[in-house]
């Protein structure tokens, strides 16, 4: 199984939903599946299998989940495959589902049960033809590069006032800002929110300098617990977070100081907590998805160390994943950002030059995140990786992240 999450944003850069893009097998390892891959979902829909096995709280934090549906999988036993609340599942159709019987009857049945419906890959000249399906849709995903959105908005407001328009392929910040200011779309999907910073004349905010100081203390091979505690004490938010963490791990222990709390965690756990807590603070003025991706990347990369049989690199892979969006967090180029933090040559190589010992693992991680399944399949074959082990490394990272931000659940 291969699966990845793609976020959908609103015009305030808040994530409203995630699309699950999945593939059951390595098609390059089994070439005959390339011609029959569309049959993957005849009986069991891959996306629903994932929702059922992992749960919406881990996958999406309870937000809506878009699941791909084809003209074949539409007639699978959707109702029995997934017990998640129906109003969270959005069935994402493509143009293989035709606006004719028996598709329409099946869609009306699913709609009546409470499922939401979305459609993608429709061209402007197909809107009228697909009217029977659009009448049932909650969302339509449009390629903003091929649509005159002002005309489309007028049309949809008149013909389908309740349908939400989603712009896909939004791959630059300029496109997002232009589309968002126009107000014609409701949701946006693309890479615009995590693009590398190419140049910057901004200075790092003073509070972020404190966080970077703390990162440098704990990522020193021989860091001192008391030095770390003293830097933590400069920021009330970190002090509160540290005390909450220690209280969660200990019972009937009276914490007398920040140094005491740090000592109770110990060097290894304190280092792990600081790296994640500081990343959270560095992302506080950024879309929440930046923090989620940074932390999931960190844990995914660390988990992949076992798949590649390089456990000795696990700690560096964690940091490489965590700092892979450091430029976005600091509004600096990656080169400028890495000059502020003390990282190893291996991490510098992978984040600046996409080379070195860590790069093959990080490359797989980036391709996996983008659901580039053909390239993922190729890399797994080259490295002799088990697909299920890679999938588990990813889903374990999702679970770790959800436990980290909401340990009560």
C-alpha positions as CSV (number, residue, x, y, z in Angstrom):
1,X,0.0,0.0,0.0
2,X,1.1,3.5,-0.8
3,X,-0.8,6.6,0.5
4,X,-0.2,10.3,1.0
5,X,-2.2,13.3,2.1
6,X,-2.7,16.5,0.0
7,X,-4.1,19.5,1.9
8,X,-6.9,21.8,0.7
9,X,-6.7,25.4,2.0
10,X,-9.2,28.2,2.3
11,X,-8.4,31.9,1.6
12,X,-7.0,32.3,5.1
13,X,-4.4,29.5,4.6
14,X,-6.3,27.2,6.9
15,X,-6.5,23.5,6.0
16,X,-10.2,22.6,5.5
17,X,-9.7,19.0,4.2
18,X,-7.2,16.5,2.9
19,X,-7.3,14.3,-0.2
20,X,-6.0,10.8,0.1
21,X,-4.1,9.6,-2.9
22,X,-3.2,5.9,-2.8
23,X,-2.0,2.9,-4.7
24,X,-2.3,-0.7,-3.7
25,X,0.8,-2.1,-5.4
26,X,4.2,-1.3,-6.9
27,X,3.2,-1.1,-10.5
28,X,6.9,-1.1,-11.7
29,X,7.5,-4.3,-9.8
30,X,4.4,-5.8,-11.4
31,X,4.2,-4.2,-14.9
32,X,0.9,-6.1,-15.8
33,X,-0.8,-3.9,-13.2
34,X,-0.1,-0.7,-15.2
35,X,-2.8,-1.8,-17.7
36,X,-5.2,-3.0,-15.0
37,X,-4.5,-0.6,-12.2
38,X,-7.9,1.0,-12.6
39,X,-9.2,-2.3,-11.3
40,X,-7.5,-1.7,-7.9
41,X,-10.8,-0.4,-6.5
42,X,-13.2,-3.0,-7.9
43,X,-13.9,-4.6,-4.5
44,X,-12.0,-2.6,-1.9
45,X,-11.4,1.2,-2.4
46,X,-7.8,1.9,-1.4
47,X,-8.6,5.3,0.1
48,X,-11.4,4.0,2.2
49,X,-9.2,1.1,3.4
50,X,-6.7,3.7,4.7
51,X,-9.4,5.8,6.4
52,X,-10.8,2.7,8.1
53,X,-7.4,1.3,9.2
54,X,-5.9,4.6,10.4
55,X,-9.0,6.7,11.3
56,X,-9.9,10.2,10.4
57,X,-8.5,11.7,13.7
58,X,-5.0,10.5,12.7
59,X,-5.4,11.2,9.0
60,X,-7.0,14.5,9.0
61,X,-7.6,15.6,12.6
62,X,-11.3,15.1,12.0
63,X,-11.4,17.3,8.8
64,X,-13.1,16.1,5.6
65,X,-11.2,13.4,3.7
66,X,-11.5,13.3,-0.2
67,X,-11.3,9.7,-1.5
68,X,-10.8,8.9,-5.2
69,X,-13.7,7.1,-6.8
70,X,-13.9,5.8,-10.4
71,X,-16.8,4.5,-12.5
72,X,-15.9,1.0,-11.2
73,X,-15.3,1.6,-7.5
74,X,-18.6,3.7,-7.4
75,X,-20.4,0.4,-7.3
76,X,-18.2,-1.2,-4.6
77,X,-19.7,-1.7,-1.2
78,X,-18.7,1.7,0.0
79,X,-21.0,1.7,3.0
80,X,-19.5,-1.5,4.5
81,X,-15.8,-0.6,3.8
82,X,-15.6,2.4,6.1
83,X,-17.3,3.2,9.3
84,X,-16.1,6.8,9.5
85,X,-18.9,9.4,9.8
86,X,-20.3,9.8,6.3
87,X,-20.3,13.6,6.5
88,X,-16.5,13.5,6.7
89,X,-16.0,11.4,3.6
90,X,-16.1,13.2,0.3
91,X,-16.3,10.9,-2.7
92,X,-14.0,12.4,-5.4
93,X,-15.2,11.5,-8.9
94,X,-13.6,11.9,-12.2
95,X,-15.0,12.0,-15.7
96,X,-15.1,8.2,-16.0
97,X,-18.3,8.5,-14.0
98,X,-20.8,9.5,-16.7
99,X,-24.0,11.6,-16.2
100,X,-26.2,8.7,-17.1
101,X,-27.8,5.6,-15.5
102,X,-26.8,3.6,-13.6
103,X,-24.2,6.1,-12.2
104,X,-26.8,8.7,-11.4
105,X,-29.0,6.3,-9.3
106,X,-25.9,5.1,-7.4
107,X,-24.8,8.7,-6.7
108,X,-28.3,9.7,-5.5
109,X,-28.3,6.7,-3.1
110,X,-24.9,7.6,-1.7
111,X,-25.9,11.3,-1.4
112,X,-29.0,10.2,0.4
113,X,-26.9,8.3,2.9
114,X,-25.0,11.5,3.8
115,X,-21.8,11.2,1.7
116,X,-20.5,14.3,0.1
117,X,-19.6,14.3,-3.5
118,X,-16.8,16.2,-5.5
119,X,-15.8,16.0,-9.1
120,X,-12.6,16.9,-10.9
121,X,-11.1,17.0,-14.4
122,X,-14.2,18.7,-15.9
123,X,-13.5,21.2,-18.8
124,X,-15.7,24.3,-19.1
125,X,-17.5,22.8,-22.1
126,X,-18.6,19.8,-20.0
127,X,-20.5,21.7,-17.3
128,X,-23.9,21.5,-19.0
129,X,-23.4,17.8,-20.0
130,X,-22.6,17.0,-16.4
131,X,-25.5,18.9,-14.9
132,X,-27.2,15.8,-13.4
133,X,-24.0,15.0,-11.4
134,X,-23.2,18.7,-10.6
135,X,-26.6,18.9,-9.1
136,X,-25.4,16.5,-6.4
137,X,-21.9,17.8,-5.9
138,X,-20.6,19.7,-2.9
139,X,-17.3,20.5,-4.5
140,X,-15.9,20.9,-8.0
141,X,-12.1,20.9,-8.5
142,X,-11.0,23.2,-11.4
143,X,-7.7,23.8,-13.0
144,X,-7.3,27.5,-12.5
145,X,-5.0,27.8,-15.5
146,X,-7.7,26.6,-17.9
147,X,-10.8,28.3,-16.4
148,X,-12.0,31.9,-16.6
149,X,-13.0,31.9,-13.0
150,X,-15.0,35.1,-13.0
151,X,-17.3,33.7,-15.7
152,X,-17.3,30.3,-14.0
153,X,-18.3,31.9,-10.7
154,X,-21.2,33.7,-12.2
155,X,-22.3,30.5,-13.9
156,X,-22.0,28.4,-10.7
157,X,-23.6,31.0,-8.5
158,X,-26.6,30.9,-10.8
159,X,-26.8,27.2,-11.6
160,X,-25.3,25.6,-8.5
161,X,-25.2,28.1,-5.7
162,X,-24.2,25.6,-3.0
163,X,-21.2,24.1,-4.8
164,X,-17.8,25.0,-3.6
165,X,-15.1,25.8,-6.2
166,X,-11.6,24.4,-5.6
167,X,-8.6,25.7,-7.5
168,X,-6.0,22.9,-8.2
169,X,-2.5,23.3,-9.5
170,X,-1.9,26.5,-7.4
171,X,1.9,26.2,-7.4
172,X,3.1,29.8,-6.8
173,X,2.4,32.3,-4.0
174,X,1.5,34.9,-6.6
175,X,-1.2,32.6,-8.0
176,X,-2.6,31.9,-4.6
177,X,-2.6,35.6,-3.6
178,X,-4.2,36.6,-6.9
179,X,-6.9,33.9,-6.7
180,X,-7.6,34.5,-3.0
181,X,-8.0,38.3,-3.5
182,X,-10.4,37.7,-6.3
183,X,-12.6,35.7,-4.0
184,X,-14.0,33.4,-6.7
185,X,-12.6,30.2,-5.3
186,X,-13.5,28.6,-1.9
187,X,-10.5,26.2,-1.6
188,X,-7.0,25.9,-3.0
189,X,-4.7,22.9,-3.6
190,X,-1.1,23.1,-4.7
191,X,2.5,23.6,-3.6
192,X,2.2,27.4,-3.1
193,X,2.4,27.2,0.7
194,X,5.7,25.4,1.0
195,X,7.8,26.8,-1.9
196,X,11.5,27.4,-1.0
197,X,12.5,31.0,-0.2
198,X,14.7,32.0,-3.2
199,X,15.9,35.4,-1.8
200,X,15.2,37.4,1.3
201,X,16.2,40.7,2.8
202,X,14.1,40.1,5.9
203,X,15.7,39.8,9.4
204,X,14.8,37.0,11.7
205,X,12.4,38.1,14.5
206,X,14.0,38.5,17.9
207,X,11.9,35.8,19.5
208,X,12.9,33.4,16.7
209,X,16.5,34.1,17.5
210,X,15.9,32.8,21.0
211,X,14.4,29.6,19.6
212,X,17.4,29.2,17.2
213,X,19.7,29.7,20.2
214,X,17.9,26.8,22.0
215,X,18.2,24.6,18.9
216,X,21.9,25.2,18.8
217,X,22.3,24.4,22.4
218,X,20.5,21.0,22.2
219,X,21.9,20.0,18.9
220,X,25.5,20.3,20.2
221,X,26.7,16.7,20.7
222,X,27.7,17.5,24.3
223,X,24.9,19.9,25.3
224,X,24.3,20.7,28.9
225,X,20.9,20.3,30.5
226,X,21.2,23.4,32.6
227,X,22.2,25.6,29.6
228,X,19.1,24.3,27.7
229,X,16.9,25.0,30.8
230,X,18.2,28.6,31.0
231,X,17.3,29.3,27.4
232,X,13.9,27.7,27.8
233,X,13.3,30.0,30.8
234,X,13.5,33.1,28.5
235,X,10.2,32.2,26.8
236,X,7.0,31.6,28.9
237,X,5.4,29.6,26.1
238,X,8.2,27.1,26.2
239,X,8.2,27.0,30.0
240,X,4.5,26.2,30.1
241,X,4.9,23.6,27.3
242,X,7.8,21.9,29.1
243,X,5.9,21.7,32.4
244,X,2.9,20.3,30.7
245,X,5.1,17.6,29.1
246,X,6.8,16.7,32.4
247,X,3.5,16.6,34.3
248,X,2.0,14.3,31.6
249,X,4.9,11.9,32.0
250,X,5.3,11.9,35.8
251,X,2.9,11.3,38.7
252,X,2.9,13.0,42.1
253,X,6.2,14.8,41.3
254,X,6.6,18.4,42.5
255,X,8.5,20.4,39.8
256,X,10.5,23.2,41.5
257,X,12.2,24.9,38.5
258,X,12.7,24.8,34.8
259,X,16.1,23.1,35.5
260,X,14.4,20.5,37.6
261,X,11.8,19.8,34.8
262,X,14.6,19.5,32.2
263,X,16.5,17.1,34.5
264,X,13.4,14.9,34.9
265,X,13.1,14.6,31.1
266,X,16.7,13.7,30.6
267,X,19.0,14.7,27.8
268,X,17.6,12.5,25.0
269,X,13.9,13.3,25.7
270,X,14.6,17.0,26.3
271,X,16.4,17.2,23.0
272,X,13.5,15.6,21.1
273,X,10.9,17.8,22.9
274,X,12.9,21.0,22.2
275,X,13.3,20.3,18.5
276,X,9.6,19.7,18.1
277,X,8.4,22.4,20.5
278,X,10.7,25.0,19.0
279,X,9.5,24.0,15.5
280,X,6.0,24.6,16.6
281,X,6.9,28.1,17.9
282,X,8.9,28.9,14.7
283,X,5.7,28.1,12.7
284,X,3.4,30.1,14.9
285,X,3.1,32.8,12.3
286,X,2.8,30.4,9.4
287,X,0.0,28.1,8.1
288,X,-0.5,25.2,10.5
289,X,0.3,22.8,7.6
290,X,3.9,24.0,7.7
291,X,4.3,22.6,11.2
292,X,2.5,19.4,10.4
293,X,4.5,18.7,7.3
294,X,7.8,19.5,9.1
295,X,7.1,17.2,11.9
296,X,5.7,14.4,9.8
297,X,8.7,14.6,7.5
298,X,11.0,14.4,10.6
299,X,9.4,11.2,11.9
300,X,8.9,9.7,8.5
301,X,12.6,10.3,7.6
302,X,13.6,8.8,11.0
303,X,11.4,5.8,10.4
304,X,12.8,5.2,7.0
305,X,16.3,4.8,8.5
306,X,15.3,1.2,9.4
307,X,13.9,0.5,5.9
308,X,17.3,1.6,4.5
309,X,19.2,-0.3,7.3
310,X,20.9,2.9,8.4
311,X,19.7,3.3,11.9
312,X,22.8,5.2,12.8
313,X,21.5,8.1,10.7
314,X,18.1,8.2,12.4
315,X,18.8,11.3,14.5
316,X,20.2,13.2,11.6
317,X,17.3,12.2,9.4
318,X,14.9,13.4,12.0
319,X,16.5,16.9,12.0
320,X,16.8,16.9,8.2
321,X,13.1,16.4,7.9
322,X,12.3,18.9,10.7
323,X,14.5,21.6,9.1
324,X,13.4,20.9,5.5
325,X,11.1,23.9,5.7
326,X,13.3,26.0,7.9
327,X,13.6,28.6,5.1
328,X,9.8,29.0,5.1
329,X,9.7,29.3,8.9
330,X,12.4,32.0,9.1
331,X,11.6,33.8,5.8
332,X,15.2,33.3,4.8
333,X,16.8,31.3,2.1
334,X,17.8,27.8,3.1
335,X,21.5,28.8,2.9
336,X,20.8,31.7,5.2
337,X,18.7,29.6,7.6
338,X,21.3,26.9,8.0
339,X,23.9,29.4,8.9
340,X,21.8,30.2,11.9
341,X,21.6,26.7,13.2
342,X,24.3,24.2,13.9
343,X,23.7,21.1,11.8
344,X,26.0,18.4,10.5
345,X,27.6,18.4,7.1
346,X,25.2,15.5,6.1
347,X,22.2,17.7,6.9
348,X,23.7,20.6,5.0
349,X,24.3,18.4,2.0
350,X,20.8,17.1,1.8
351,X,19.0,20.4,2.4
352,X,21.3,22.7,0.3
353,X,22.7,20.4,-2.4
354,X,20.3,17.4,-2.4
355,X,23.4,15.1,-2.2
356,X,25.2,13.0,0.3
357,X,24.4,9.9,2.4
358,X,20.9,11.2,3.5
359,X,19.7,12.2,0.1
360,X,18.3,8.9,-1.2
361,X,16.1,8.6,1.9
362,X,15.0,12.2,1.7
363,X,14.3,11.9,-2.0
364,X,12.0,9.0,-1.4
365,X,10.2,11.0,1.3
366,X,9.7,14.0,-0.9
367,X,8.3,11.9,-3.8
368,X,6.1,10.0,-1.4
369,X,4.7,13.1,0.1
370,X,3.7,14.3,-3.5
371,X,2.1,10.9,-4.2
372,X,4.5,10.5,-7.2
373,X,3.9,6.7,-7.1
374,X,5.8,5.8,-10.3
375,X,9.0,7.5,-9.0
376,X,8.4,6.1,-5.5
377,X,8.1,2.6,-7.0
378,X,11.3,3.1,-9.0
379,X,13.2,4.2,-5.9
380,X,11.9,1.3,-3.8
381,X,13.1,-1.2,-6.5
382,X,16.5,0.5,-6.6
383,X,16.9,0.3,-2.9
384,X,15.2,-3.1,-2.5
385,X,12.6,-1.6,-0.1
386,X,9.5,-3.4,1.1
387,X,6.4,-1.4,0.1
388,X,4.6,-2.2,3.3
389,X,7.5,-1.1,5.5
390,X,7.6,2.3,3.7
391,X,3.8,2.6,4.2
392,X,4.1,1.8,7.9
393,X,6.9,4.3,8.3
394,X,4.6,7.0,6.9
395,X,1.5,6.0,8.8
396,X,3.5,5.7,12.0
397,X,4.7,9.2,11.4
398,X,1.1,10.4,11.1
399,X,0.1,8.7,14.3
400,X,3.2,10.1,16.1
401,X,2.3,13.7,15.0
402,X,-1.3,13.4,16.2
403,X,-0.2,12.0,19.6
404,X,2.3,14.8,19.8
405,X,-0.2,17.7,19.3
406,X,-3.1,16.0,21.1
407,X,-1.7,13.4,23.6
408,X,-5.1,13.0,25.3
409,X,-6.5,11.3,22.2
